[in-house]
């Protein structure tokens, strides 16, 4: 049981917001020591694995491409493309963003993000769509729409990124399995991620349709006399 | 993996090492950075592990990692002067270049996929090769000064910061756990609860275990190596599960947990403040039904796809 101390250290380190890297290194060293290895053996496993797992950091090579693209207007262009999609329902904007976030994550583009995209672009568009459709909505629904826009970013990000061969998650799977004695190829993992990407898109789409229905039910009575 | 792939990968690691070395050099020479020696040392040590790793004793790399951990724990690693993006210029360039700006990034994905699919190189070497091709493309399309390869590489490396090495460290942690027999302890604990050699129980235990560990740790990566060694391998893969499919769905089953936990503050709590939402757990509450249905969906997918 004492061997589980490493997990306890990781949990406490994360809960108490200690430095992540130091927490992980401490957890590893303590676990090794309590299970009877000497310090040199522990450091040796730590160092040897770190070297054999350099492939997990291979994504660094893609950073210059993304960085230069950003410098030459990648974000600005994406904003323009999204702005073309006017006069869509709240849920519709969310669905488009979800799809876009999944596709761009699959291409390893860092186009989304709450600070870069949801706050300045997606949320204002969704709020705008609600106002166009229902004139006025209460503060609870303003918050609900905000939360929904944030959720799309998480859905798309988490369940799109592993479609890219070089994603950190894919390389983590490759590395973990090779350590445990199984050889897997990043390509097969990326392909195996397609069903879960589709699953989350379907679930997200249903949730957005329900969101539109809910807003419509609540506000249509008030605005039914008004014609567009 | 053949020899040529390995040589190529080693070259890619040296390139990555050189990027880190450049960032280290920039940090050292940044007079305005209070922690320039600590930050510089961090990136230089990291560069050393990438370039020299295979040629020096493992424990020396281990010592370098311990120093790296001390540097991050004492907040020595800070962002030095990066070259920021000029938003106005970016807008003008965006109008000039148009949608072509997406091409290089798409090339990375397409080439990585194509090179791996055609078995010209292994999947991992293909990523590096695709990145090199895309760098040439991005320079050709933007007509940018090639020195931006270093400048923008440095900008992104620094903005991501020390956590860049986290996946690699978590893998090392996983290996230490495995050598120490942590997986065995978990496996024994679980075999008391679920019947062995039952695929469905195994899949449920693995997916739910991934989600629960991720909820507790707030990090799917950290959960993955432990839960895979302790549950995924003995209860799913040794029952005939395909490792690529089990691993892929196992990690995203963990991400269903990420949608549910305030521990993943960057995704679920910080945006609440950022968008000025009144209730702290609004995003988690909104995500909960999708997360739970997606987790059930992952169990179903793994059960039906992994054993073919």
Contacts between the chains, C-beta under 8 A, distances in Angstrom:
chain1	res1	chain2	res2	distance
A	1	B	185	6.8
A	3	B	180	5.5
A	3	B	181	5.9
A	3	B	182	5.1
A	3	B	185	5.3
A	4	B	182	6.5
A	4	B	185	6.0
A	4	B	186	7.8
A	6	B	173	7.4
A	6	B	176	7.6
A	6	B	177	6.1
A	6	B	180	7.5
A	6	B	182	6.4
A	7	B	182	7.3
A	7	B	226	6.6
A	10	B	173	7.9
A	10	B	217	5.9
A	10	B	222	6.1
A	11	B	216	5.7
A	11	B	217	6.1
A	14	B	217	5.6
A	14	B	218	5.4
A	14	B	219	6.8
A	14	B	222	7.8
A	14	B	263	6.2
A	15	B	263	7.2
A	18	B	73	7.7
A	19	B	69	7.8
A	19	B	72	5.1
A	19	B	73	4.5
A	19	B	75	7.8
A	20	B	72	7.9
A	20	B	163	6.4
A	20	B	166	6.4
A	21	B	68	6.9
A	21	B	69	5.2
A	21	B	72	4.5
A	21	B	73	7.5
A	21	B	162	5.8
A	21	B	163	7.4
A	21	B	165	7.0
A	21	B	166	6.8
A	21	B	169	6.3
A	22	B	69	4.5
A	22	B	70	7.3
A	22	B	72	5.9
A	22	B	73	3.6
A	24	B	69	7.9
A	24	B	166	7.3
A	24	B	169	5.0
A	24	B	170	6.3
A	24	B	173	5.3
A	24	B	222	7.5
A	25	B	65	6.3
A	25	B	66	6.3
A	25	B	69	3.9
A	25	B	169	6.9
A	26	B	69	7.5
A	27	B	173	6.2
A	28	B	172	6.5
A	28	B	173	4.5
A	28	B	176	4.2
A	28	B	177	7.6
A	29	B	66	7.7
A	29	B	176	7.9
A	31	B	176	5.8
A	31	B	177	6.1
A	31	B	180	4.8
A	31	B	182	6.4
A	32	B	176	5.2
A	32	B	179	7.1
A	32	B	180	5.7
A	34	B	180	7.6
A	35	B	179	7.8
A	35	B	180	3.7
A	35	B	181	6.1
A	37	B	179	7.4
A	37	B	180	7.2
A	40	B	59	5.2
A	42	B	62	7.3
A	42	B	176	6.9
A	43	B	58	7.4
A	43	B	59	4.1
A	43	B	62	3.0
A	43	B	63	6.0
A	43	B	66	7.2
A	44	B	57	7.3
A	44	B	58	4.1
A	44	B	59	4.3
A	44	B	62	6.0
A	45	B	58	7.2
A	45	B	62	7.6
A	45	B	172	7.4
A	45	B	175	5.9
A	45	B	176	5.5
A	45	B	179	5.7
A	46	B	58	7.7
A	46	B	61	7.6
A	46	B	62	4.2
A	46	B	65	5.8
A	46	B	172	5.2
A	46	B	176	6.5
A	47	B	49	7.9
A	47	B	53	7.9
A	47	B	57	7.6
A	47	B	58	4.0
A	47	B	59	5.8
A	47	B	60	6.6
A	47	B	61	3.0
A	47	B	62	3.5
A	47	B	63	7.5
A	47	B	64	7.3
A	47	B	65	6.4
A	48	B	58	3.5
A	48	B	61	7.1
A	48	B	62	7.9
A	49	B	171	6.1
A	49	B	172	4.1
A	49	B	175	4.2
A	49	B	176	7.6
A	50	B	49	6.3
A	50	B	53	7.3
A	50	B	61	5.8
A	50	B	62	7.6
A	50	B	65	5.9
A	50	B	168	5.8
A	50	B	169	6.9
A	50	B	171	7.9
A	50	B	172	4.9
A	51	B	49	6.5
A	51	B	53	3.5
A	51	B	54	6.0
A	51	B	58	7.1
A	51	B	61	5.7
A	53	B	167	7.9
A	53	B	168	4.9
A	53	B	171	4.3
A	53	B	172	6.6
A	54	B	13	5.1
A	54	B	16	7.6
A	54	B	49	7.9
A	54	B	50	6.1
A	54	B	53	6.7
A	54	B	168	6.8
A	55	B	9	6.9
A	55	B	124	5.0
A	56	B	167	4.3
A	56	B	168	4.7
A	56	B	171	6.2
A	57	B	16	6.4
A	57	B	50	7.7
A	57	B	164	6.6
A	57	B	165	6.6
A	57	B	167	7.1
A	57	B	168	5.5
A	58	B	12	6.4
A	58	B	16	7.3
A	58	B	124	6.5
A	58	B	127	5.4
A	58	B	128	5.9
A	59	B	127	7.5
A	60	B	16	4.7
A	60	B	19	6.0
A	60	B	153	7.6
A	60	B	157	6.8
A	60	B	164	7.2
A	61	B	12	6.1
A	61	B	15	6.5
A	61	B	16	6.4
A	61	B	127	7.3
A	61	B	128	5.3
A	61	B	131	3.9
A	61	B	132	7.1
A	62	B	108	5.5
A	62	B	127	7.6
A	62	B	131	4.6
A	62	B	134	7.2
A	63	B	19	7.9
A	63	B	152	7.4
A	63	B	153	5.2
A	63	B	156	4.2
A	63	B	157	6.4
A	64	B	135	5.7
A	64	B	138	7.7
A	64	B	148	7.5
A	64	B	149	4.5
A	64	B	150	7.6
A	64	B	152	5.5
A	64	B	153	4.1
A	64	B	156	7.8
A	65	B	104	5.1
A	65	B	105	6.4
A	65	B	108	6.2
A	65	B	131	6.5
A	65	B	134	4.5
A	65	B	135	5.5
A	65	B	137	7.9
A	65	B	138	5.0
A	66	B	105	6.4
A	66	B	152	7.9
A	66	B	156	6.6
A	67	B	148	7.5
A	67	B	151	7.8
A	67	B	152	2.7
A	67	B	153	6.1
A	67	B	155	5.6
A	67	B	156	4.8
A	68	B	104	7.7
A	68	B	138	4.9
A	68	B	139	7.4
A	68	B	142	6.1
A	68	B	144	5.4
A	68	B	148	5.2
A	68	B	149	7.1
A	68	B	152	5.0
A	69	B	101	5.7
A	69	B	102	7.8
A	69	B	104	5.9
A	69	B	105	5.8
A	69	B	138	6.1
A	69	B	142	7.6
A	70	B	85	6.0
A	70	B	90	7.4
A	70	B	152	7.3
A	71	B	85	5.4
A	71	B	90	6.4
A	71	B	93	7.8
A	71	B	142	7.7
A	71	B	144	7.1
A	71	B	148	6.6
A	71	B	152	6.0
A	72	B	90	6.7
A	72	B	93	4.6
A	72	B	94	7.1
A	72	B	97	5.9
A	72	B	101	5.8
A	72	B	142	4.2
A	72	B	144	6.5
A	73	B	90	4.5
A	73	B	91	6.5
A	73	B	92	7.8
A	73	B	93	4.6
A	73	B	94	2.5
A	73	B	95	7.5
A	73	B	97	6.2
A	73	B	101	5.7
A	74	B	94	7.6
A	74	B	101	5.2
A	74	B	102	7.3
A	74	B	105	7.6
A	75	B	90	7.2
A	76	B	90	5.6
A	76	B	91	5.1
A	76	B	94	3.8
A	77	B	94	4.9
A	77	B	97	7.8
A	77	B	98	7.0
A	77	B	99	6.4
A	77	B	101	5.4
A	77	B	102	7.2
A	80	B	94	7.6
A	81	B	99	7.9
A	106	B	109	6.7
A	107	B	105	5.5
A	107	B	106	5.7
A	107	B	108	7.2
A	107	B	109	4.4
A	108	B	105	6.7
A	108	B	108	6.0
A	108	B	109	6.2
A	109	B	102	7.9
A	109	B	105	4.9
A	114	B	267	7.9
A	114	B	270	7.2
A	114	B	271	4.0
A	114	B	274	5.6
A	114	B	275	7.4
A	115	B	274	6.1
A	118	B	271	6.8
A	118	B	274	8.0
A	118	B	275	7.0
A	119	B	271	7.9
A	119	B	274	5.6
A	119	B	275	5.6
A	123	B	275	6.0
A	139	B	278	7.4
A	143	B	277	4.9
A	143	B	278	5.7
A	143	B	279	6.7
A	143	B	282	5.9
A	144	B	282	7.5
A	144	B	286	7.2
A	146	B	275	4.6
A	146	B	276	7.8
A	146	B	277	5.0
A	146	B	282	7.4
A	147	B	272	7.9
A	147	B	277	6.0
A	147	B	282	4.0
A	147	B	283	4.9
A	147	B	285	7.4
A	147	B	286	4.3
A	148	B	286	5.8
A	149	B	275	7.7
A	150	B	271	4.5
A	150	B	272	7.7
A	150	B	275	6.5
A	150	B	277	8.0
A	150	B	283	4.8
A	150	B	286	7.8
A	151	B	259	7.9
A	151	B	283	6.0
A	151	B	286	5.0
A	151	B	287	4.9
A	151	B	290	7.4
A	153	B	271	7.8
A	154	B	258	7.6
A	154	B	259	6.1
A	154	B	267	5.1
A	154	B	268	7.4
A	154	B	283	7.6
A	154	B	287	6.6
A	155	B	259	7.7
A	155	B	287	7.7
A	155	B	290	6.9
A	157	B	267	7.9
A	158	B	252	7.0
A	158	B	255	4.1
A	158	B	258	6.3
A	158	B	259	7.2
A	159	B	252	6.1
A	159	B	255	6.7
A	159	B	294	7.9
A	162	B	248	6.6
A	162	B	251	6.8
A	162	B	252	6.7
A	164	B	109	5.9
A	164	B	112	7.6
A	165	B	109	7.7
A	165	B	112	4.6
A	165	B	113	6.4
A	165	B	116	6.3
A	165	B	123	5.7
A	165	B	126	6.8
A	165	B	127	5.5
A	166	B	108	7.5
A	166	B	112	6.1
A	166	B	127	3.8
A	166	B	130	7.8
A	166	B	131	7.6
A	168	B	167	5.0
A	168	B	221	7.4
A	169	B	220	7.6
A	169	B	221	7.2
A	169	B	251	5.4
A	170	B	248	7.9
A	171	B	124	7.5
A	171	B	167	6.7
A	172	B	167	5.0
A	172	B	170	7.1
A	172	B	171	6.7
A	172	B	221	5.6
A	172	B	224	6.1
A	172	B	225	7.8
A	172	B	251	7.2
A	173	B	224	7.4
A	173	B	244	7.8
A	173	B	247	4.0
A	173	B	248	6.5
A	173	B	251	6.0
A	174	B	123	7.8
A	174	B	124	7.0
A	175	B	167	7.7
A	175	B	168	7.8
A	175	B	171	4.6
A	176	B	171	6.1
A	176	B	174	5.8
A	176	B	224	6.2
A	176	B	225	5.0
A	176	B	228	5.7
A	176	B	229	7.8
A	176	B	247	7.2
A	177	B	228	7.7
A	177	B	243	5.4
A	177	B	247	6.0
A	179	B	171	6.6
A	179	B	174	6.5
A	179	B	175	5.2
A	179	B	178	7.0
A	179	B	225	7.9
A	180	B	178	6.8
A	180	B	228	7.2
A	180	B	229	6.0
A	180	B	233	5.9
A	182	B	233	7.9
A	182	B	237	7.1
A	182	B	243	4.6
A	184	B	243	4.9
A	184	B	244	4.6
A	184	B	247	6.5
A	185	B	116	7.2
A	185	B	122	7.0
A	185	B	123	4.5
A	185	B	244	7.1
A	186	B	116	7.0
A	186	B	123	3.7
A	186	B	124	6.0
A	186	B	126	8.0
A	186	B	127	7.1
A	187	B	113	7.1
A	187	B	116	4.3
A	187	B	117	6.5
A	187	B	123	4.5
A	187	B	126	7.9
A	188	B	123	7.9
A	188	B	244	3.8
A	188	B	245	7.9
A	189	B	244	5.0
A	189	B	247	6.2
A	189	B	248	4.8
A	190	B	113	7.6
A	190	B	248	7.9
A	191	B	244	7.9
A	192	B	242	8.0
A	192	B	244	5.1
A	192	B	245	4.4
A	192	B	247	7.7
A	192	B	248	3.7
A	192	B	249	6.8
A	192	B	305	7.6
A	193	B	248	4.8
A	193	B	249	7.9
A	193	B	252	6.7
A	195	B	249	7.6
A	195	B	301	5.1
A	195	B	305	6.6
A	196	B	248	7.4
A	196	B	249	6.0
A	196	B	252	4.5
A	196	B	294	7.7
A	196	B	297	7.7
A	196	B	298	6.3
A	196	B	301	6.6
A	199	B	294	6.0
A	199	B	297	4.7
A	199	B	298	7.5
A	199	B	301	6.9
A	200	B	290	7.3
A	200	B	294	5.7
A	203	B	290	4.8
A	203	B	293	5.6
A	203	B	294	5.8
A	203	B	297	7.4
A	204	B	290	6.3
A	207	B	289	7.0
A	207	B	290	5.6
